[in-house]
Amino acid sequence: MFESVSSAIPSRRWMPSRLTRIVGVSALVMVAALVTGFVIWHRSPADLGSANAQTHAELLQHWRAGDVVVLVRHAERCDRSSNPCLGPADGITQLGSQSASAVGQGFVRLGMAQTDVFASPVTRTEQTAHYMFGKEATNQEWLASCGKTLRDDVIAHKVAHRNTVLVTHSGCISDFEVQTGFKHAKASEYSSSLFASIGTDGQLKVLGVLNADDWHSLLSDKALK
């Protein structure tokens, strides 16, 4: 019995051409690059409000060692809000003063015995520092001008084994983030705190951002008790 012609001829599998393979690989590489670029573009410091207990424990360990620098944005400003002003138009609102006081209590819970506080010599930052800590902070002009040297200025003003709180502006915090590898970080919120550690060797590490309403997540951690 003879085989049919169709069964006698082996079937040919479709094989992609070299050009097709190159195009396919190129498309995958492009997609991967776009995804990576999107992630990097929107990269911001860690959100300490949603961080795990290990991250909180690391921050607290650095704080107790006096290795921490915190850049705090001033509270809500009068000239950009419809809320009642605390005083001068270039200062903060009454709501902002309450937020500043609450954040200050958070710092008190962390411990202020080995902490230096500096503020930009602008009404809104001076008021914020006052309501946070109940006293006037030492004014520093470089916390208002900031710019390309801010990272180095922060390191230069850090005293070994003493934490440093710097009450400043959103633009200055953005400068610091750019200079520490976060070129496209989200704009800082009112009364938010950017934490970084600086060891005795001068090495800087950004630990993350804690917004004003998220201090409970850090203060309720078992490592603080």
Order of alpha helices (4+ residues) and beta strands (2+ residues): alpha-alpha-alpha-beta-alpha-beta-alpha-beta-alpha-alpha-beta-alpha-beta-beta-alpha
